[in-house]
Amino acid sequence: MNNLNENKDLSANVVRVLSLIKNKDYNKKELHSFYENINNEYSKGKITEYEFEILIQELEQRVRITQPRLSKILFGPKDEAVRTSLREFLDELKTSLDFSNNNVGSHVKTGGSMINGSKYIDVYISYKNKDKWHCSFAYVQDHANSNLYIMTRKYQGGMMNKESVSEIIYEIENLDKAKLVFIKNLEEIIDQ
């Protein structure tokens, strides 16, 4: 929401609270109180479902940036939705492709960029054959307030082998296209 006053569906009080969430610094306890107050106002019918969603979305973004531990308590793990999506995609793939010879495990993994903190989200599935050909499908988000995107990779022997690296980045709206590219990569390297 760029200009809160443009949205006619929000009450003046909700617009005021949104402005406070966006522009004022709050400690962990105050942010937790905001969360409880928003939920209480919604359960009492004092704000609409739309207003509730807008407030919670803005609060979640703020809490994820400023209070990562609290965000996990209030909103769950930051990568929960993409992990679920990847698990479902992998389950679909396993119905038509044989992952039994996958040398890196057939499950959702946390990327090194997320582990070392250089990316906000880096979660992926991958396959590696006996000839050391890898392919992966990842959800990546650089920062808490940046857009999530998809990255497909195919390479042999490790990332140092630059000649064999194929890396394509897709906007989240191109999910189906990214999946098709990953499936094509898998079909090319999968061990039968």
VEXMAR-578253 format. One record per atom (N, C-alpha, C, CB): z, y, x; residue in one letter. Coordinates in pm, whole numbers, padded with zeros to 5 digits. Glycine has a CB too. Example, Ala and Ser with C-alpha at 12.3 -4.5 7.8 and 13.67 -1.06 7.14 Angstrom:
! residues 2
PT, 00780, -00569, 01319, A
PT, 00780, -00450, 01230, A
PT, 00780, -00330, 01320, A
PT, 00905, -00447, 01131, A
PT, 00708, -00225, 01285, S
PT, 00714, -00106, 01367, S
PT, 00787, 00003, 01290, S
PT, 00572, -00060, 01408, S
//
This chain:
! residues 192
PT, 00000, -00117, 00083, M
PT, 00000, 00000, 00000, M
PT, 00000, 00124, 00088, M
PT, 00119, 00000, -00094, M
PT, -00107, 00197, 00089, N
PT, -00116, 00314, 00175, N
PT, -00047, 00435, 00116, N
PT, -00259, 00346, 00203, N
PT, -00073, 00464, -00008, N
PT, -00012, 00580, -00072, N
PT, 00060, 00532, -00197, N
PT, -00118, 00689, -00105, N
PT, 00191, 00532, -00191, L
PT, 00270, 00479, -00301, L
PT, 00250, 00556, -00430, L
PT, 00415, 00479, -00263, L
PT, 00224, 00684, -00423, N
PT, 00209, 00764, -00543, N
PT, 00080, 00734, -00619, N
PT, 00213, 00910, -00508, N
PT, -00015, 00668, -00554, E
PT, -00140, 00634, -00621, E
PT, -00122, 00520, -00721, E
PT, -00245, 00596, -00520, E
PT, -00017, 00440, -00704, N
PT, 00001, 00324, -00790, N
PT, 00078, 00362, -00915, N
PT, 00075, 00212, -00714, N
PT, 00009, 00364, -01026, K
PT, 00068, 00405, -01154, K
PT, 00157, 00298, -01215, K
PT, -00042, 00442, -01252, K
PT, 00148, 00175, -01165, D
PT, 00223, 00064, -01222, D
PT, 00366, 00055, -01170, D
PT, 00152, -00065, -01195, D
PT, 00405, 00144, -01080, L
PT, 00539, 00142, -01024, L
PT, 00623, 00257, -01079, L
PT, 00534, 00150, -00872, L
PT, 00748, 00226, -01110, S
PT, 00838, 00332, -01157, S
PT, 00872, 00424, -01040, S
PT, 00968, 00271, -01218, S
PT, 00920, 00542, -01073, A
PT, 00957, 00640, -00970, A
PT, 01068, 00583, -00880, A
PT, 01005, 00773, -01035, A
PT, 01160, 00508, -00937, N
PT, 01268, 00450, -00860, N
PT, 01215, 00346, -00760, N
PT, 01372, 00386, -00953, N
PT, 01119, 00263, -00802, V
PT, 01062, 00162, -00713, V
PT, 00985, 00230, -00600, V
PT, 00969, 00067, -00791, V
PT, 00913, 00336, -00631, V
PT, 00841, 00411, -00528, V
PT, 00940, 00467, -00427, V
PT, 00757, 00526, -00592, V
PT, 01052, 00518, -00474, R
PT, 01156, 00572, -00386, R
PT, 01213, 00462, -00295, R
PT, 01269, 00636, -00469, R
PT, 01243, 00347, -00352, V
PT, 01299, 00235, -00274, V
PT, 01197, 00186, -00171, V
PT, 01341, 00119, -00368, V
PT, 01070, 00176, -00210, L
PT, 00966, 00137, -00115, L
PT, 00960, 00233, 00003, L
PT, 00830, 00132, -00184, L
PT, 00970, 00360, -00026, S
PT, 00969, 00461, 00080, S
PT, 01088, 00444, 00174, S
PT, 00969, 00602, 00019, S
PT, 01204, 00415, 00118, L
PT, 01323, 00392, 00199, L
PT, 01306, 00270, 00289, L
PT, 01447, 00375, 00110, L
PT, 01254, 00162, 00231, I
PT, 01234, 00039, 00310, I
PT, 01139, 00066, 00426, I
PT, 01177, -00075, 00220, I
PT, 01033, 00139, 00399, K
PT, 00931, 00165, 00501, K
PT, 00978, 00262, 00609, K
PT, 00807, 00220, 00437, K
PT, 01053, 00364, 00571, N
PT, 01074, 00477, 00660, N
PT, 01213, 00492, 00720, N
PT, 01042, 00599, 00589, N
PT, 01310, 00422, 00671, K
PT, 01445, 00439, 00721, K
PT, 01489, 00315, 00798, K
PT, 01543, 00467, 00605, K
PT, 01566, 00334, 00903, D
PT, 01616, 00221, 00981, D
PT, 01743, 00165, 00917, D
PT, 01643, 00264, 01127, D
PT, 01746, 00034, 00902, Y
PT, 01860, -00033, 00842, Y
PT, 01907, -00145, 00934, Y
PT, 01825, -00088, 00701, Y
PT, 02038, -00172, 00930, N
PT, 02089, -00285, 01006, N
PT, 02075, -00413, 00925, N
PT, 02237, -00261, 01045, N
PT, 02114, -00522, 00983, K
PT, 02099, -00654, 00921, K
PT, 02170, -00661, 00786, K
PT, 02154, -00763, 01014, K
PT, 02293, -00613, 00781, K
PT, 02370, -00618, 00657, K
PT, 02305, -00534, 00547, K
PT, 02514, -00569, 00682, K
PT, 02256, -00418, 00582, E
PT, 02192, -00331, 00483, E
PT, 02063, -00393, 00429, E
PT, 02163, -00194, 00544, E
PT, 01986, -00456, 00518, L
PT, 01862, -00521, 00474, L
PT, 01894, -00639, 00382, L
PT, 01780, -00568, 00595, L
PT, 01999, -00712, 00415, H
PT, 02040, -00823, 00329, H
PT, 02083, -00772, 00192, H
PT, 02155, -00903, 00395, H
PT, 02153, -00659, 00189, S
PT, 02195, -00598, 00062, S
PT, 02073, -00555, -00020, S
PT, 02287, -00476, 00088, S
PT, 01973, -00499, 00046, F
PT, 01848, -00462, -00022, F
PT, 01790, -00585, -00092, F
PT, 01745, -00403, 00079, F
PT, 01784, -00696, -00020, Y
PT, 01729, -00820, -00075, Y
PT, 01806, -00863, -00200, Y
PT, 01733, -00932, 00031, Y
PT, 01939, -00863, -00190, E
PT, 02022, -00903, -00304, E
PT, 02006, -00806, -00421, E
PT, 02170, -00910, -00263, E
PT, 02000, -00676, -00392, N
PT, 01986, -00576, -00499, N
PT, 01851, -00590, -00570, N
PT, 02000, -00435, -00441, N
PT, 01745, -00613, -00495, I
PT, 01612, -00630, -00556, I
PT, 01614, -00752, -00648, I
PT, 01502, -00645, -00448, I
PT, 01672, -00862, -00601, N
PT, 01680, -00983, -00684, N
PT, 01767, -00960, -00808, N
PT, 01736, -01100, -00602, N
PT, 01877, -00887, -00794, N
PT, 01963, -00858, -00909, N
PT, 01892, -00771, -01011, N
PT, 02092, -00788, -00862, N
PT, 01822, -00669, -00964, E
PT, 01749, -00580, -01055, E
PT, 01641, -00657, -01132, E
PT, 01685, -00462, -00978, E
PT, 01577, -00749, -01064, Y
PT, 01472, -00829, -01129, Y
PT, 01533, -00925, -01231, Y
PT, 01392, -00908, -01023, Y
PT, 01643, -00992, -01193, S
PT, 01705, -01089, -01285, S
PT, 01762, -01020, -01409, S
PT, 01817, -01167, -01213, S
PT, 01798, -00893, -01398, K
PT, 01849, -00816, -01512, K
PT, 01737, -00752, -01593, K
PT, 01946, -00709, -01464, K
PT, 01612, -00768, -01547, G
PT, 01498, -00711, -01620, G
PT, 01480, -00562, -01599, G
PT, 01514, -00738, -01765, G
PT, 01542, -00507, -01494, K
PT, 01532, -00364, -01469, K
PT, 01405, -00325, -01393, K
PT, 01653, -00318, -01390, K
PT, 01341, -00423, -01331, I
PT, 01211, -00399, -01268, I
PT, 01117, -00511, -01313, I
PT, 01224, -00395, -01110, I
PT, 00988, -00479, -01314, T
PT, 00888, -00576, -01358, T
PT, 00864, -00680, -01249, T
PT, 00755, -00505, -01394, T
PT, 00797, -00787, -01286, E
PT, 00763, -00890, -01188, E
PT, 00674, -00832, -01078, E
PT, 00693, -01010, -01256, E
PT, 00581, -00746, -01119, Y
PT, 00492, -00682, -01021, Y
PT, 00572, -00595, -00923, Y
PT, 00384, -00596, -01093, Y
PT, 00665, -00515, -00977, E
PT, 00748, -00431, -00890, E
PT, 00834, -00517, -00797, E
PT, 00838, -00339, -00976, E
PT, 00887, -00627, -00850, F
PT, 00966, -00719, -00769, F
PT, 00884, -00773, -00652, F
PT, 01018, -00836, -00856, F
PT, 00762, -00818, -00681, E
PT, 00676, -00873, -00576, E
PT, 00643, -00769, -00470, E
PT, 00547, -00926, -00637, E
PT, 00615, -00646, -00512, I
PT, 00582, -00539, -00417, I
PT, 00703, -00508, -00329, I
PT, 00537, -00410, -00493, I
PT, 00821, -00497, -00390, L
PT, 00943, -00467, -00314, L
PT, 00977, -00579, -00215, L
PT, 01061, -00445, -00409, L
PT, 00971, -00703, -00262, I
PT, 01004, -00816, -00175, I
PT, 00903, -00828, -00061, I
PT, 01008, -00947, -00256, I
PT, 00776, -00807, -00091, Q
PT, 00673, -00814, 00013, Q
PT, 00698, -00709, 00122, Q
PT, 00532, -00795, -00049, Q
PT, 00727, -00588, 00082, E
PT, 00754, -00480, 00178, E
PT, 00882, -00508, 00257, E
PT, 00764, -00344, 00106, E
PT, 00985, -00554, 00188, L
PT, 01110, -00585, 00255, L
PT, 01092, -00701, 00353, L
PT, 01220, -00619, 00151, L
PT, 01018, -00804, 00312, E
PT, 00996, -00918, 00401, E
PT, 00926, -00874, 00529, E
PT, 00914, -01026, 00330, E
PT, 00823, -00791, 00515, Q
PT, 00752, -00745, 00635, Q
PT, 00847, -00669, 00727, Q
PT, 00632, -00654, 00596, Q
PT, 00928, -00584, 00671, R
PT, 01023, -00504, 00751, R
PT, 01127, -00594, 00819, R
PT, 01094, -00400, 00661, R
PT, 01182, -00689, 00742, V
PT, 01285, -00779, 00796, V
PT, 01226, -00869, 00905, V
PT, 01347, -00863, 00684, V
PT, 01104, -00919, 00883, R
PT, 01043, -01007, 00983, R
PT, 01022, -00933, 01116, R
PT, 00908, -01062, 00931, R
PT, 00995, -00805, 01110, I
PT, 00973, -00726, 01231, I
PT, 01106, -00692, 01299, I
PT, 00896, -00598, 01198, I
PT, 01204, -00653, 01220, T
PT, 01328, -00599, 01279, T
PT, 01442, -00700, 01290, T
PT, 01373, -00483, 01199, T
PT, 01445, -00801, 01205, Q
PT, 01556, -00897, 01202, Q
PT, 01503, -01040, 01185, Q
PT, 01655, -00862, 01088, Q
PT, 01443, -01097, 01290, P
PT, 01382, -01230, 01276, P
PT, 01475, -01340, 01224, P
PT, 01328, -01272, 01408, P
PT, 01600, -01340, 01268, R
PT, 01693, -01445, 01222, R
PT, 01722, -01430, 01073, R
PT, 01825, -01439, 01302, R
PT, 01745, -01308, 01029, L
PT, 01770, -01283, 00888, L
PT, 01647, -01318, 00805, L
PT, 01809, -01135, 00865, L
PT, 01529, -01291, 00857, S
PT, 01406, -01320, 00782, S
PT, 01393, -01470, 00755, S
PT, 01283, -01270, 00858, S
PT, 01435, -01551, 00850, K
PT, 01429, -01696, 00830, K
PT, 01526, -01738, 00720, K
PT, 01460, -01771, 00961, K
PT, 01642, -01676, 00717, I
PT, 01742, -01708, 00615, I
PT, 01692, -01665, 00476, I
PT, 01877, -01638, 00647, I
PT, 01640, -01544, 00465, L
PT, 01599, -01490, 00335, L
PT, 01464, -01543, 00287, L
PT, 01594, -01341, 00342, L
PT, 01369, -01558, 00378, F
PT, 01231, -01586, 00338, F
PT, 01177, -01718, 00392, F
PT, 01143, -01475, 00382, F
PT, 01255, -01789, 00471, G
PT, 01209, -01914, 00530, G
PT, 01135, -01889, 00660, G
PT, 01118, -01989, 00431, G
PT, 01095, -01997, 00727, P
PT, 01023, -01982, 00854, P
PT, 00895, -01901, 00837, P
PT, 00990, -02119, 00913, P
PT, 00864, -01819, 00935, K
PT, 00748, -01730, 00927, K
PT, 00617, -01807, 00919, K
PT, 00746, -01638, 01046, K
PT, 00616, -01929, 00968, D
PT, 00491, -02007, 00971, D
PT, 00488, -02118, 00867, D
PT, 00472, -02067, 01108, D
PT, 00580, -02117, 00773, E
PT, 00591, -02225, 00675, E
PT, 00463, -02244, 00594, E
PT, 00707, -02198, 00581, E
PT, 00404, -02136, 00546, A
PT, 00283, -02147, 00462, A
PT, 00165, -02204, 00541, A
PT, 00246, -02009, 00405, A
PT, 00147, -02159, 00666, V
PT, 00034, -02209, 00743, V
PT, 00058, -02353, 00788, V
PT, 00008, -02120, 00865, V
PT, 00181, -02389, 00814, R
PT, 00211, -02529, 00849, R
PT, 00177, -02621, 00731, R
PT, 00360, -02545, 00889, R
PT, 00214, -02579, 00612, T
PT, 00182, -02657, 00492, T
PT, 00031, -02670, 00476, T
PT, 00245, -02591, 00367, T
PT, -00039, -02560, 00493, S
PT, -00186, -02561, 00482, S
PT, -00248, -02656, 00585, S
PT, -00242, -02419, 00500, S
PT, -00198, -02651, 00709, L
PT, -00251, -02738, 00814, L
PT, -00220, -02885, 00786, L
PT, -00192, -02698, 00950, L
PT, -00101, -02914, 00737, R
PT, -00066, -03053, 00703, R
PT, -00160, -03107, 00595, R
PT, 00081, -03062, 00656, R
PT, -00186, -03024, 00494, E
PT, -00276, -03066, 00386, E
PT, -00417, -03088, 00437, E
PT, -00276, -02962, 00274, E
PT, -00465, -02998, 00524, F
PT, -00598, -03011, 00581, F
PT, -00606, -03138, 00666, F
PT, -00633, -02887, 00666, F
PT, -00506, -03164, 00748, L
PT, -00505, -03283, 00832, L
PT, -00503, -03409, 00746, L
PT, -00384, -03281, 00926, L
PT, -00425, -03410, 00639, D
PT, -00422, -03525, 00549, D
PT, -00560, -03550, 00487, D
PT, -00317, -03504, 00437, D
PT, -00630, -03442, 00450, E
PT, -00767, -03455, 00398, E
PT, -00858, -03517, 00503, E
PT, -00822, -03317, 00353, E
PT, -00849, -03468, 00626, L
PT, -00934, -03518, 00734, L
PT, -00910, -03665, 00762, L
PT, -00910, -03437, 00861, L
PT, -00785, -03707, 00754, K
PT, -00750, -03847, 00784, K
PT, -00808, -03944, 00681, K
PT, -00599, -03863, 00789, K
PT, -00849, -03895, 00565, T
PT, -00909, -03985, 00466, T
PT, -01053, -04021, 00503, T
PT, -00906, -03920, 00327, T
PT, -01117, -03937, 00583, S
PT, -01258, -03965, 00617, S
PT, -01284, -03984, 00767, S
PT, -01344, -03853, 00566, S
PT, -01187, -03947, 00850, L
PT, -01204, -03960, 00996, L
PT, -01090, -04043, 01054, L
PT, -01209, -03820, 01064, L
PT, -01119, -04113, 01163, D
PT, -01021, -04200, 01227, D
PT, -00950, -04125, 01340, D
PT, -01090, -04328, 01282, D
PT, -00822, -04097, 01320, F
PT, -00742, -04026, 01419, F
PT, -00660, -04121, 01506, F
PT, -00649, -03928, 01350, F
PT, -00684, -04250, 01495, S
PT, -00600, -04347, 01566, S
PT, -00612, -04337, 01719, S
PT, -00637, -04487, 01523, S
PT, -00721, -04283, 01769, N
PT, -00738, -04269, 01914, N
PT, -00712, -04127, 01964, N
PT, -00879, -04311, 01954, N
PT, -00643, -04048, 01884, N
PT, -00611, -03911, 01922, N
PT, -00506, -03913, 02034, N
PT, -00561, -03828, 01800, N
PT, -00541, -03860, 02149, N
PT, -00452, -03862, 02265, N
PT, -00347, -03751, 02267, N
PT, -00533, -03855, 02390, N
PT, -00345, -03664, 02166, V
PT, -00245, -03556, 02163, V
PT, -00162, -03556, 02036, V
PT, -00314, -03422, 02179, V
PT, -00171, -03662, 01958, G
PT, -00089, -03669, 01837, G
PT, -00153, -03598, 01720, G
PT, 00047, -03610, 01863, G
PT, -00145, -03661, 01605, S
PT, -00209, -03608, 01485, S
PT, -00104, -03549, 01392, S
PT, -00289, -03719, 01412, S
PT, -00058, -03432, 01428, H
PT, 00041, -03360, 01349, H
PT, 00026, -03210, 01377, H
PT, 00185, -03410, 01381, H
PT, 00096, -03128, 01301, V
PT, 00094, -02983, 01319, V
PT, 00179, -02949, 01440, V
PT, 00144, -02908, 01192, V
PT, 00124, -02862, 01526, K
PT, 00192, -02827, 01651, K
PT, 00212, -02676, 01661, K
PT, 00111, -02878, 01772, K
PT, 00312, -02637, 01738, T
PT, 00337, -02496, 01767, T
PT, 00268, -02463, 01899, T
PT, 00491, -02466, 01775, T
PT, 00187, -02358, 01897, G
PT, 00114, -02317, 02017, G
PT, 00204, -02249, 02119, G
PT, 00002, -02225, 01979, G
PT, 00161, -02257, 02243, G
PT, 00236, -02196, 02353, G
PT, 00254, -02046, 02337, G
PT, 00168, -02224, 02482, G
PT, 00156, -01980, 02275, S
PT, 00165, -01835, 02257, S
PT, 00278, -01796, 02162, S
PT, 00033, -01780, 02204, S
PT, 00308, -01884, 02068, M
PT, 00421, -01857, 01978, M
PT, 00552, -01892, 02048, M
PT, 00406, -01938, 01845, M
PT, 00549, -01998, 02125, I
PT, 00669, -02040, 02198, I
PT, 00711, -01932, 02298, I
PT, 00645, -02174, 02271, I
PT, 00614, -01874, 02372, N
PT, 00650, -01773, 02472, N
PT, 00662, -01632, 02413, N
PT, 00547, -01772, 02583, N
PT, 00633, -01618, 02284, G
PT, 00651, -01490, 02217, G
PT, 00534, -01394, 02226, G
PT, 00769, -01424, 02271, G
PT, 00423, -01435, 02286, S
PT, 00309, -01344, 02296, S
PT, 00229, -01335, 02165, S
PT, 00217, -01389, 02409, S
PT, 00248, -01431, 02075, K
PT, 00187, -01427, 01941, K
PT, 00298, -01448, 01839, K
PT, 00074, -01537, 01925, K
PT, 00285, -01384, 01725, Y
PT, 00383, -01397, 01618, Y
PT, 00373, -01536, 01555, Y
PT, 00364, -01287, 01511, Y
PT, 00249, -01579, 01527, I
PT, 00223, -01713, 01475, I
PT, 00112, -01775, 01557, I
PT, 00186, -01710, 01323, I
PT, 00130, -01899, 01597, D
PT, 00028, -01978, 01665, D
PT, 00061, -02124, 01632, D
PT, 00026, -01951, 01823, D
PT, -00004, -02176, 01529, V
PT, 00022, -02310, 01480, V
PT, -00113, -02379, 01464, V
PT, 00103, -02308, 01346, V
PT, -00122, -02506, 01507, Y
PT, -00254, -02569, 01510, Y
PT, -00249, -02721, 01490, Y
PT, -00322, -02538, 01639, Y
PT, -00367, -02778, 01464, I
PT, -00390, -02921, 01470, I
PT, -00499, -02943, 01573, I
PT, -00428, -02981, 01329, I
PT, -00500, -03063, 01635, S
PT, -00599, -03086, 01741, S
PT, -00630, -03233, 01757, S
PT, -00550, -03028, 01872, S
PT, -00735, -03256, 01833, Y
PT, -00777, -03393, 01868, Y
PT, -00824, -03390, 02012, Y
PT, -00890, -03446, 01772, Y
PT, -00791, -03496, 02088, K
PT, -00837, -03510, 02226, K
PT, -00883, -03654, 02245, K
PT, -00724, -03473, 02329, K
PT, -01007, -03670, 02294, N
PT, -01060, -03806, 02312, N
PT, -01035, -03857, 02455, N
PT, -01210, -03808, 02281, N
PT, -01081, -03979, 02482, K
PT, -01057, -04042, 02613, K
PT, -01129, -03971, 02727, K
PT, -01100, -04187, 02609, K
PT, -01234, -03894, 02696, D
PT, -01308, -03818, 02798, D
PT, -01253, -03676, 02815, D
PT, -01456, -03812, 02761, D
PT, -01135, -03653, 02759, K
PT, -01064, -03525, 02769, K
PT, -01133, -03411, 02695, K
PT, -01048, -03488, 02913, K
PT, -01215, -03443, 02595, W
PT, -01269, -03338, 02508, W
PT, -01162, -03307, 02403, W
PT, -01405, -03382, 02441, W
PT, -01135, -03179, 02385, H
PT, -01036, -03131, 02289, H
PT, -01108, -03050, 02182, H
PT, -00926, -03046, 02359, H
PT, -01054, -03053, 02061, C
PT, -01091, -02952, 01962, C
PT, -00966, -02920, 01883, C
PT, -01209, -03001, 01868, C
PT, -00957, -02794, 01840, S
PT, -00837, -02752, 01767, S
PT, -00874, -02652, 01658, S
PT, -00735, -02689, 01864, S
PT, -00784, -02645, 01562, F
PT, -00796, -02554, 01448, F
PT, -00660, -02486, 01437, F
PT, -00837, -02628, 01314, F
PT, -00656, -02355, 01455, A
PT, -00527, -02285, 01461, A
PT, -00522, -02165, 01367, A
PT, -00499, -02239, 01603, A
PT, -00403, -02141, 01315, Y
PT, -00372, -02015, 01248, Y
PT, -00298, -01930, 01350, Y
PT, -00286, -02037, 01114, Y
PT, -00345, -01806, 01368, V
PT, -00286, -01718, 01468, V
PT, -00261, -01581, 01407, V
PT, -00378, -01707, 01593, V
PT, -00150, -01522, 01443, Q
PT, -00118, -01385, 01403, Q
PT, -00056, -01318, 01525, Q
PT, -00022, -01379, 01277, Q
PT, -00117, -01210, 01571, D
PT, -00072, -01146, 01694, D
PT, 00066, -01082, 01681, D
PT, -00171, -01042, 01737, D
PT, 00090, -01010, 01571, H
PT, 00216, -00939, 01548, H
PT, 00255, -00955, 01402, H
PT, 00204, -00787, 01585, H
PT, 00380, -00930, 01369, A
PT, 00429, -00947, 01232, A
PT, 00353, -00860, 01133, A
PT, 00577, -00916, 01224, A
PT, 00304, -00746, 01178, N
PT, 00234, -00656, 01086, N
PT, 00083, -00657, 01106, N
PT, 00286, -00514, 01103, N
PT, 00029, -00759, 01174, S
PT, -00116, -00771, 01189, S
PT, -00167, -00883, 01099, S
PT, -00154, -00799, 01337, S
PT, -00298, -00895, 01087, N
PT, -00358, -00994, 00999, N
PT, -00360, -01133, 01063, N
PT, -00498, -00953, 00961, N
PT, -00338, -01232, 00981, L
PT, -00350, -01371, 01020, L
PT, -00499, -01403, 01035, L
PT, -00282, -01467, 00917, L
PT, -00536, -01484, 01134, Y
PT, -00674, -01527, 01150, Y
PT, -00678, -01673, 01192, Y
PT, -00747, -01439, 01253, Y
PT, -00799, -01729, 01195, I
PT, -00818, -01869, 01230, I
PT, -00896, -01876, 01359, I
PT, -00892, -01947, 01117, I
PT, -00861, -01970, 01445, M
PT, -00933, -01990, 01571, M
PT, -00969, -02138, 01583, M
PT, -00846, -01942, 01694, M
PT, -01097, -02163, 01607, T
PT, -01140, -02300, 01639, T
PT, -01179, -02304, 01785, T
PT, -01258, -02347, 01547, T
PT, -01144, -02415, 01850, R
PT, -01179, -02432, 01992, R
PT, -01233, -02571, 02015, R
PT, -01055, -02407, 02083, R
PT, -01323, -02579, 02111, K
PT, -01372, -02708, 02160, K
PT, -01393, -02690, 02310, K
PT, -01506, -02754, 02087, K
PT, -01339, -02782, 02389, Y
PT, -01352, -02770, 02534, Y
PT, -01323, -02905, 02599, Y
PT, -01257, -02662, 02590, Y
PT, -01363, -02919, 02724, Q
PT, -01338, -03042, 02796, Q
PT, -01245, -03018, 02914, Q
PT, -01468, -03104, 02844, Q
PT, -01146, -03105, 02928, G
PT, -01065, -03111, 03048, G
PT, -00959, -03004, 03063, G
PT, -01150, -03106, 03162, G
PT, -00953, -02907, 02984, G
PT, -00855, -02801, 03000, G
PT, -00923, -02666, 02995, G
PT, -00778, -02818, 03131, G
PT, -00845, -02567, 02971, M
PT, -00902, -02433, 02953, M
PT, -00958, -02376, 03082, M
PT, -00796, -02339, 02899, M
PT, -00929, -02436, 03195, M
PT, -00984, -02386, 03322, M
PT, -01133, -02418, 03334, M
PT, -00908, -02447, 03440, M
PT, -01181, -02514, 03258, N
PT, -01321, -02551, 03260, N
PT, -01397, -02457, 03167, N
PT, -01342, -02700, 03218, N
PT, -01415, -02333, 03210, K
PT, -01470, -02226, 03126, K
PT, -01609, -02256, 03071, K
PT, -01476, -02099, 03206, K
PT, -01689, -02335, 03144, E
PT, -01825, -02363, 03100, E
PT, -01828, -02440, 02968, E
PT, -01900, -02441, 03206, E
PT, -01726, -02519, 02943, S
PT, -01728, -02603, 02823, S
PT, -01652, -02540, 02705, S
PT, -01668, -02738, 02855, S
PT, -01593, -02426, 02723, V
PT, -01509, -02368, 02619, V
PT, -01594, -02302, 02509, V
PT, -01413, -02265, 02679, V
PT, -01567, -02345, 02387, S
PT, -01623, -02280, 02269, S
PT, -01504, -02234, 02185, S
PT, -01718, -02377, 02187, S
PT, -01492, -02105, 02165, E
PT, -01381, -02049, 02089, E
PT, -01437, -01951, 01988, E
PT, -01276, -01981, 02182, E
PT, -01405, -01974, 01859, I
PT, -01455, -01886, 01753, I
PT, -01336, -01839, 01670, I
PT, -01562, -01959, 01664, I
PT, -01334, -01710, 01642, I
PT, -01228, -01651, 01559, I
PT, -01287, -01615, 01423, I
PT, -01165, -01525, 01628, I
PT, -01213, -01651, 01318, Y
PT, -01255, -01626, 01180, Y
PT, -01149, -01545, 01108, Y
PT, -01283, -01758, 01105, Y
PT, -01193, -01455, 01023, E
PT, -01098, -01389, 00933, E
PT, -01052, -01493, 00832, E
PT, -01163, -01264, 00863, E
PT, -00936, -01475, 00777, I
PT, -00877, -01572, 00686, I
PT, -00966, -01597, 00563, I
PT, -00739, -01525, 00641, I
PT, -01046, -01498, 00526, E
PT, -01137, -01513, 00412, E
PT, -01246, -01616, 00440, E
PT, -01200, -01378, 00377, E
PT, -01269, -01648, 00566, N
PT, -01372, -01745, 00605, N
PT, -01313, -01882, 00637, N
PT, -01448, -01694, 00726, N
PT, -01205, -01916, 00569, L
PT, -01135, -02042, 00591, L
PT, -01229, -02162, 00578, L
PT, -01020, -02056, 00494, L
PT, -01310, -02166, 00473, D
PT, -01399, -02281, 00452, D
PT, -01499, -02297, 00566, D
PT, -01473, -02266, 00319, D
PT, -01553, -02186, 00614, K
PT, -01648, -02190, 00725, K
PT, -01579, -02243, 00852, K
PT, -01708, -02050, 00750, K
PT, -01457, -02195, 00877, A
PT, -01381, -02240, 00995, A
PT, -01353, -02390, 00986, A
PT, -01249, -02161, 01008, A
PT, -01318, -02437, 00867, K
PT, -01292, -02580, 00849, K
PT, -01418, -02662, 00878, K
PT, -01242, -02608, 00707, K
PT, -01532, -02616, 00831, L
PT, -01657, -02688, 00856, L
PT, -01689, -02696, 01004, L
PT, -01773, -02622, 00781, L
PT, -01667, -02588, 01077, V
PT, -01690, -02588, 01222, V
PT, -01596, -02687, 01290, V
PT, -01672, -02446, 01280, V
PT, -01469, -02687, 01251, F
PT, -01374, -02780, 01310, F
PT, -01413, -02925, 01281, F
PT, -01232, -02753, 01257, F
PT, -01455, -02953, 01158, I
PT, -01497, -03089, 01122, I
PT, -01618, -03129, 01207, I
PT, -01532, -03097, 00971, I
PT, -01712, -03039, 01226, K
PT, -01829, -03067, 01310, K
PT, -01784, -03097, 01453, K
PT, -01928, -02948, 01308, K
PT, -01693, -03017, 01506, N
PT, -01640, -03041, 01641, N
PT, -01572, -03177, 01650, N
PT, -01541, -02931, 01680, N
PT, -01493, -03210, 01549, L
PT, -01425, -03340, 01545, L
PT, -01524, -03454, 01546, L
PT, -01335, -03350, 01423, L
PT, -01625, -03444, 01461, E
PT, -01725, -03551, 01451, E
PT, -01798, -03572, 01584, E
PT, -01826, -03518, 01341, E
PT, -01811, -03466, 01661, E
PT, -01880, -03476, 01791, E
PT, -01797, -03544, 01898, E
PT, -01919, -03339, 01838, E
PT, -01664, -03533, 01889, I
PT, -01581, -03586, 01998, I
PT, -01492, -03703, 01959, I
PT, -01495, -03477, 02051, I
PT, -01481, -03732, 01830, I
PT, -01386, -03834, 01787, I
PT, -01425, -03972, 01841, I
PT, -01379, -03838, 01636, I
PT, -01326, -04045, 01893, D
PT, -01348, -04181, 01947, D
PT, -01346, -04281, 01833, D
PT, -01240, -04218, 02054, D
PT, -01447, -04361, 01824, Q
PT, -01453, -04464, 01718, Q
PT, -01408, -04597, 01768, Q
PT, -01593, -04476, 01663, Q
//
